[in-house]
Amino acid sequence: MDRSILGASMYDLLRKTSTHLPGDIYDALVHARQSEETGTIANDILGTIVESADLSETDNLPICQDTGTLLAVIRGCPGKDFFAIESAIREALSELTREGILRQNCVDTVTEKNTGNNIGAHVPQIHFIPADGPTEVRVMLKGGGSENMSTQYSLPHEGLKAGRDFEGVRRCILDAVFHAQGKGCAPGILGVCIGGDRASGYLLAKEQLFRRLDDRHQDDAIANLEESTLELANSLGIGPMGLGGNTTLLGIKIGTAGRHPACYFVTASYSCWATRRYCVVLNDNGGITAWR
């Protein structure tokens, strides 16, 4: 890959992710506003959110003052190009931080000093997945407020009266939504992993947030769980920013993973309305051939 072309591609990818709300999420917010009665707090909040998203895209400025931390997933045939892409992501991250498009969001845990460029120990998180076909790069910028609302359950759960079944999973999801209230900047999107271990569950749950809101899980049982639990979550009346309304969540996306017979984890990754994620397909020179 051509380093200069690849560098420009990763710069464009990260800048657009910070400044342009994905179309499916924008459309869901517009629809959510229409579902709220005119003159209500919920309607006003959603109107402000949509207006803010419009201004960010028009002026090419960050969607939120908390520009989040970066998760990148590179999928393609293994090779030296993977390392070139990783380097280009780090360079773009540092450059956009210097420009002020990304906030300085990395603090060294030992020194308690901000690194100033969003680069630090295990930051950013970049994962490589071997796969056939063209190289894809997915990135997500996730804010700290929503990350604080992410949580994990171990079933059975006595307090929730939740067993090791889909009804138990549903109870965990609704509990996560109830405890988040407006602290995660509702209306939010919930990525969920059923199974896995303590570590993999969080990553797989967060990766569910890459899914479009309008997709449907290929497994009918999971798809039905997503749809029915979303309906219940939106009946709680928490609403935008926790101030009441019909729209508490824009979507629930659930993935599954194999688990140890002794373990049954349900992991929820909460994302705010400003769910910033894009995917690009690269050609052999490192240029962008498609946005997803």
ABEGO torsion letter per residue (X at the ends): XBAAAAAAAAAAAAAAAAABBBAAAAAAAAAAAAABBBGBAAAAAAAAAAAAAAAAAAAGBBABABAEBBBBBBBEBBEAAAAAAAAAAAAAAAAAAAAGABBBABBBAAAGBBAGAGBBBGOBBBBBBBBBEBBBBBBBBBBAAAAAABBBBBOBBAAAGBBBBAAAAAAAAAAAAAAAEAAAGOBBBBBBBBEEBAAAAAAAAAAAAABBAABBBABAAAAAAAAAAAAAAAAAGAEBGGAEEABABABBBBBBBBBBAABBBBBBBBBBABBBBBBBBBBAAGBBABBX
